Amino acid sequence: MAAAHYRLRAGDVGEARAWLDSALADAPSGSLRAEALIRLGEVRLLGDDWRAAEPILDEALEEPHDDVRLRIEAMVHRAGVSFVSGRHREHGANLIAAAMRSAEELGDPRILARVIGPYARWQWATGQGDLDAVERRARELVASVGHLRVMDRFDADFAAIKYWRGSDQSAGALFSQLLERAEERGDYSSIPSLLER
């Protein structure tokens, strides 16, 4: 699992997948298996294999454990599959709303900082909620994003929303800043996602 984590951070998706496949072969039921499934789902998402990621993340959500952080992470990734693929959109919207509620209840700003960006995307996509209020709430969490890959930071989500709203120059400037930050940090797994914007 640790080797897969570092391979993924280095941008070596294929090697990360091989390590995770190996970990899953021996992982007992519970939080360890759920985490391995989440990581494998993440790897498949980075490899643009959305259809393969869907059942993996569904299995992670069904895995019996009481680790709220892992459950939130699985919900965020699974909602992301629905967002990009367009499949089971109502399910995805419900999952991200549940993840946001759970993150708020947990009270950990680092977890909330990870959830609020995807939540904002869904707010924009569904036309529900007060997106400006979500963005203001996100700004309160700026100090809690240091541990995240650049592509997982909420400013990347808000840059995408600006782009979808037609603010190309503003979004482009934000993506350039994020790309520079990823390159400075050696965050190679974020670079392809940021370059496609």
N, C-alpha and C positions, 0 to 999 in steps of 0.2 A: 504494500500500500504506500509506504514512504517512497519507494523507488518510482512508482507510478506518479505520485504527486510531483516529484522533482522533474521527471521526464516531461510531464505535462507543462509545468512552468517553463521548461526550456523549449517548448514548442514541438517536442518529439511525440506526436499523438500516437503513432504506430507502436512505439516501444511502451508508452504508457498503457495502451490497450492490452498488450501482451502481458504486462505485469498484473494488470487487473483481472484478466482472464485466469491467470495462475492463482491469484488471491481468492477469487470466487470459487475455485475448485475445492478449496479447503475451508472456506469461511463458514462457521456455524451460524445457525439461525439467530437473528437478533440484530443489535446495533452494528456489529462489525460487518455483517453481511449487507445490511442496509447501506452502510457507508460505501462498501465496495461497489454496490449496484449504482449508487448515486454517482460515484466517480466514473464508472463505466458509461453511464448515461451521458455524463458531461463530455467524455472523450468522443462518444458517437455524435454528440451535438457539434463539437468542434470539427469533426470530420464531415459535417453536412449530411449525416445519415439520420435524418429526423425520424423516419419510420422505424428504424432499429432502436432508437433511443426511447420511443414511446412505451413499449412493453417492459423495457428494463426499468424505467422510472416508475411505471405502474407497480411492478414487483417490489421496488424499494418502498413505495407507499404502503404496501400490504404487509411488509416484513414486520413481525411483532417486536416492538421495543418501546421504551418510554423516553427516548432522547428527543426532546422537543426541537432542539437545534437541527438535528438531522431531518426530522419530519418537515420542518420549514424549508430546508434546503431542497429536499425532494419535491415539495410542492412548487417552489419557484422554478426549478428546472422543468418539471412536467408542464406547468403553465406556459413556459417558454416554448415548448414543443407545439402546443396548441396555437400559440400566437403566430409562430412562423409558418406552420403547416396549414393552418386554417381548419384543422380537424378538431372536432369536439370543443368548439370555442366556448360554449357555455360552461363546460366542465373546467376549462382552463381559467375562465374568469372567476369561477367559484373558488378554485384552488388558490389563486393569487390573493383573493379577498381573505380567505382563511389564513393564508400565510401572513398577511399583514396584521390581521387580528392577533394571531399567535405571537408575532414579533412584538407588537405593542404590549401584550400581556406579559411577555417574558421580561421586557424592560431592558434588554441589552442593546445599547446603541449600535454596536458593531453588527449585530444581526439585523436590526432595523435598517441600517445603512445599506445592507445587501438587498433587502426586500423592497425598499421604497421606490427604486428606479423601475423595476419590472411592474410594480403596482401602478406607477404613473403611466407607463406604456398602455396598460390595460384600461386605465381611466380615459386616456386619449382615444383608444380604439373603440371603446363602447360608448363614449360620450356621456359617461356617468361620473358623478362626483365633481369636486371642485379642484381642478388640476393646479390652479394657482396656489391653493392652500397646501396641496401635496408638495409643491416645489418649495414653498416657505418652510414647511416641516423638514424637508430634505436639507435645506441650508443649515438648519440647527444641528445637523449630523456630520458636518464637514470634518470635524476632528476625528471621526470614527471610521474613515474610509481607507486609512493607511495600509491596512492588512489586505485589502482587496486587489485583485488584478484590475488593471485599468479598464478593461472591457466590462467588468462587473461593478464599476462605480456608477452611482446614480447620475453623475454629470454626463456620462456617455448616453444614458437613456434620455435625458433632457435635450441633449444635442440632437439625437435621432428625432425626437418630437418636433424640435424646431425645423429640422429638415422636412419632415412630413407636412408641416404647416406652411412650407414654402419659403422659410427664412434661410435660403441657401448659404448666403455669405456668413451669417452669424453661426450657423451650424458648422460650416466648413472651418471657420476659425477655431471653434471648440474642438472639433475632431483633430485639427492640426496640433493643438496643445496637448490633447490626450495621447496622440501618437508620439509626440516628443517625450512625454512623461514615460510612456511604455518603453521607448528606446533607451532612455536614461536608466531605467530600473532593470533593464534586461528582461522585460516582461514579454517574451517572444510569443507566448500563446495569445496575447491580445492583439498583436500587430495585424494579422490577416483580417480580423473582424473590423478593426478601425480603418484599414485601407479600402475595404469594400464600400465605405460610405461615400 
